[in-house]
Amino acid sequence: MKMDEISMSSLDNSKLEAVAQDILSDLVEDACLGLCFEVHRAVKQGYFFLEDTDQETMRDFEIVDQPGVDVFGQVYNQWKNKECVCPNCSRSIAASRFAPHLEKCLGMGRNSSRIANRRIVTGNNTNNKSESDQEDNDDVNDNDWSYGAEKKAKKRKSDKVFALSLKQLFHIFCNNIFATSLSFCFS
Amino acid sequence: MSKDSKMRATINQKLTEMGERERLKELLRAKLTECGWRDQLKANCKDVIKEKGLEHVTVEDLVVEITPKGRVLVPDSVKKELLQRIRAFLAQHAT
């Protein structure tokens, strides 16, 4: 009985193996037919030979491998040192700084609207002082935000208004008191 | 013999129903593309087309020329891997 069982299982195995081989051959034939259909359609629709180009055109578009030049043969840092004239404020700006400058100069773009919003808010908080906007702005910008510092400097230059920050006023005030107290002591 | 063919029919049905046949097809396609079989056969197709003429080539022409070559050119590693998966499926679902 045992012998029979063993031979039965090996028969099963060989049958299963045959089935597996048949399945594989079906799958391969499927793949071949699929390829034939694809190629035939490409031929009849006219796109089969599309990627073949002649040698001469291939040479025209070869990759360029020279220093200082990109793969297309164009010089890639020729705009680094050029300067552009801003159409708004008529200043000469370096090319790499041109886009951010234009953003602030024209008052468009994300950052300028954020700054404008903040100015409105801080302007509302402390009104009645003519210099309130600029003072508060500078105060807030004491937090070492780089663009804030840039704005502070730019505002000073472009507006040409002598605006003092609260800190500076305070210092002057203290110095005054110190000076008067000294003179008081020595008088 | 009919028991055999019955068993085969059941297996094939299960293969299709469980989606395993599609997965195996995809796997085979991917492997054959990877190993360059497709490109080889495409080059053979180009020869057939040039021979028969672009306007007049038929599917039959291609099939007759390409299928036998295709069968032979499948690499052994791909065959092995596919067979492994088929055997695993059979072991799970054939009895």
Chai-1 contact restraints between the chains, C-beta under 6 A:
chainA,res_idxA,chainB,res_idxB,connection_type,confidence,min_distance_angstrom,max_distance_angstrom,comment,restraint_id
A,L16,B,L90,contact,1.0,0.0,6.0,A-B,restraint_1
A,A20,B,L83,contact,1.0,0.0,6.0,A-B,restraint_2
A,A20,B,I86,contact,1.0,0.0,6.0,A-B,restraint_3
A,A20,B,R87,contact,1.0,0.0,6.0,A-B,restraint_4
A,I23,B,I86,contact,1.0,0.0,6.0,A-B,restraint_5
A,L24,B,L82,contact,1.0,0.0,6.0,A-B,restraint_6
A,L24,B,L83,contact,1.0,0.0,6.0,A-B,restraint_7
A,L27,B,L24,contact,1.0,0.0,6.0,A-B,restraint_8
A,L27,B,L28,contact,1.0,0.0,6.0,A-B,restraint_9
A,V28,B,R71,contact,1.0,0.0,6.0,A-B,restraint_10
A,V28,B,V74,contact,1.0,0.0,6.0,A-B,restraint_11
A,A31,B,L28,contact,1.0,0.0,6.0,A-B,restraint_12
A,C32,B,T67,contact,1.0,0.0,6.0,A-B,restraint_13
A,C32,B,G70,contact,1.0,0.0,6.0,A-B,restraint_14
A,L35,B,L41,contact,1.0,0.0,6.0,A-B,restraint_15
A,C36,B,L62,contact,1.0,0.0,6.0,A-B,restraint_16
A,C36,B,V63,contact,1.0,0.0,6.0,A-B,restraint_17
A,C36,B,I66,contact,1.0,0.0,6.0,A-B,restraint_18
A,V39,B,C45,contact,1.0,0.0,6.0,A-B,restraint_19
A,H40,B,V59,contact,1.0,0.0,6.0,A-B,restraint_20
A,H40,B,L62,contact,1.0,0.0,6.0,A-B,restraint_21
A,V43,B,I49,contact,1.0,0.0,6.0,A-B,restraint_22
